[in-house]
Amino acid sequence: MKIVVTAGPTREKIDHIRYISNRSSGRMGYALAAAGKKFCPDGETVLISGPVNLPIPDGVRVVPVESAEDMLAAVKAEISNANILIMAAAVADYRPATVFPGKIKKSGDDMVLKLERTPDILFEISQIKKPDQIFVGFAAETEELIGRAIDKMRRKKLDWIAANDIAPADRGFESADNAVTLLGANGERVDFPLMSKGELAEKILARIMSGIKK
Ligand code: CTP
């Protein structure tokens, strides 16, 4: 059993010292990787991680990445013999269209930064998905949670999506706790109430793996 988990934010460079990023702490992805190793101690768990400040879970191999482009390359390198891919990373959707070499100096004028799309990692990987592979995504939303999550699951050919309402302050980004509704491509729906990310990771993974072993 090989489980690949992505975690944390990506950083998209503006110049030598500045970047665009987001508030992802990486905790949900790190908890999922720890759960993967706990459930499959003899298997391989790979954690493709954006820049975060968290201890590496025991027995997990970490592949550190910075940008969405780096994360795509790392996922491509790990995916061919993987059984499960869980994309818990908060991948930046846009990056500066040009990276300034060195440090941008300020001027008296306003500044306009042109952004271009980053690759959609799950969408690209879904094109080379094998029938027996299980792909899991996260949908962080502040409104129309379930409808948008189902739409993402279909568009990215996922087997499961964890719909994550990030509007309340007590869950999701930068929080120790989370609550999700796990939706299956087969129409299944499991509501996990607010709990620690460690507990939630184990419940999500147990549900996903019970489907494989049936
Ligand atoms: N994702 C990805 N590559 C991206 C953006 C997102 O693989 N460039 C993955 C995330 O890791 C997550 C899922 O796609 O598992 C949904 O991410 P989300 O940001 O909620 O959806 P987007 O497709 O980016 O849509 P939007 O930002 O419009 O909500």
Residues whose N, C-alpha, C, O or C-beta is under 5 A from the ligand:
A	BS01	CTP	M87 A88 A89 V91 A92 D93 T118 P119 D120 I121 L122 V136 G137 F138 A139 A140
